[in-house]
Amino acid sequence: MTTPAAGWLTGSLARAHPLTASARSITFTVPGWPGNDAGQHVDVRLTSSDGYQAVRSYSIASAGPGGEIELGIDRLPDGEVSPFLVDDLALGDTVELRGPLGGWFVWRPEQTQPVQLIAGGSGVVPFIAMTRTHASVCSSAPMQLLYSLRTPNDAFFRDELSQPSATARTTWHYTRTVPPGWSRSAGRLTAEDLKSKTLPPEQAPLTYVCGPTGFVETVSRALTSLGHAPDTIRTERFGGT
Ligand SMILES: Cc1cc2nc3c(=O)[nH]c(=O)nc-3n(C[C@H](O)[C@H](O)[C@H](O)COP(=O)(O)OP(=O)(O)OC[C@H]3O[C@@H](n4cnc5c(N)ncnc54)[C@H](O)[C@@H]3O)c2cc1C
């Protein structure tokens, strides 16, 4: 596990681009950043002019050594921090960062067993770091992503995730609106969907589930009902329902 830097570091916004109508990729230059493993997250601290501080956790879309980190932030309309990061933070502005954090919800290149990733909404961000790392080391471990999102327009990093390799691929699932000609109607993921769209227990995958709390709990329960051992399922909850 990459050990966190001591204390808070200063990150300066170096690059930004929209991911969807409500989400933005933001990349910070962070002097002293020790690098991070795929799946780790960082705490972001904002301080207003009157000294009020707010801290939120964000998964890191980038991985490996180097003094930059990329985050993917979805704007919650009534949120305190995410609207500022998506709409207001300008190039050159600074925030405080603490991390990298988390040693359990990570995928490392030396892992060889099949991997099933299951994302709900912005929960795809740590899986971007995992699929990038998987591709960069030409891993032979099978890695599949099942990405559940409301509509086709809500996909983060669609182009990147649409390029399958010999050992990695993405399957899409839509809960509110499906593209023309899509074989399944819109609706939440069911145990049947998981059975047909994810690696079966017989292949002994290590499964990572990430997204809103309700999504993670529903998917985890369905996976165990399909025969996956609880200790083969790793979860990260983003909050909300
Ligand atoms: C380990 C970890 C990693 C995370 N990674 C990401 C990430 O990569 N990208 C990202 O966009 N977010 C991520 N989050 C969520 C993030 O930390 C914030 O909770 C989110 O940005 C909302 O903060 P806010 O200040 O805008 O909203 P707040 O002011 O905190 O909350 C506003 C309202 O939204 C509800 N709410 C809070 N969080 C969520 C949520 N995640 N989904 C739905 N409703 C919510 C609250 O209950 C409240 O009613 C992560 C959370 C954790 C714990």
The ligand as a Gaussian input file, in Angstrom:
#p B3LYP/6-31G(d) Opt

LIG

0 1
 C      -14.264000       6.910000      -0.163000
 C      -15.167000       7.870000      -0.939000
 C      -14.875000       8.163000      -2.258000
 C      -15.700000       9.041000      -2.971000
 N      -15.401000       9.300000      -4.283000
 C      -16.191000      10.131000      -5.003000
 C      -15.890000      10.375000      -6.391000
 O      -14.925000       9.842000      -6.965000
 N      -16.708000      11.228000      -7.068000
 C      -17.797000      11.838000      -6.469000
 O      -18.490000      12.622000      -7.147000
 N      -18.103000      11.604000      -5.163000
 C      -17.326000      10.776000      -4.411000
 N      -17.607000      10.556000      -3.088000
 C      -18.715000      11.324000      -2.456000
 C      -18.164000      12.658000      -1.896000
 O      -17.310000      12.402000      -0.790000
 C      -19.259000      13.601000      -1.411000
 O      -20.098000      12.901000      -0.519000
 C      -20.104000      14.175000      -2.532000
 O      -19.293000      14.919000      -3.448000
 C      -21.184000      15.116000      -1.950000
 O      -20.556000      16.149000      -1.258000
 P      -21.271000      17.582000      -1.169000
 O      -20.535000      18.401000      -0.160000
 O      -21.480000      18.168000      -2.527000
 O      -22.720000      17.209000      -0.624000
 P      -23.200000      17.304000       0.914000
 O      -23.421000      18.741000       1.252000
 O      -22.267000      16.509000       1.759000
 O      -24.575000      16.514000       0.833000
 C      -25.728000      17.058000       0.156000
 C      -26.839000      16.031000       0.137000
 O      -26.495000      14.905000      -0.679000
 C      -26.485000      13.685000       0.054000
 N      -25.293000      12.951000      -0.395000
 C      -24.030000      13.045000       0.075000
 N      -23.185000      12.271000      -0.618000
 C      -23.932000      11.690000      -1.580000
 C      -23.640000      10.788000      -2.638000
 N      -22.399000      10.330000      -2.854000
 N      -24.647000      10.408000      -3.463000
 C      -25.911000      10.881000      -3.275000
 N      -26.247000      11.743000      -2.293000
 C      -25.282000      12.125000      -1.452000
 C      -26.429000      14.078000       1.488000
 O      -27.073000      13.112000       2.287000
 C      -27.154000      15.416000       1.483000
 O      -28.538000      15.244000       1.527000
 C      -16.829000       9.654000      -2.357000
 C      -17.120000       9.338000      -1.019000
 C      -16.306000       8.462000      -0.316000
 C      -16.655000       8.140000       1.130000

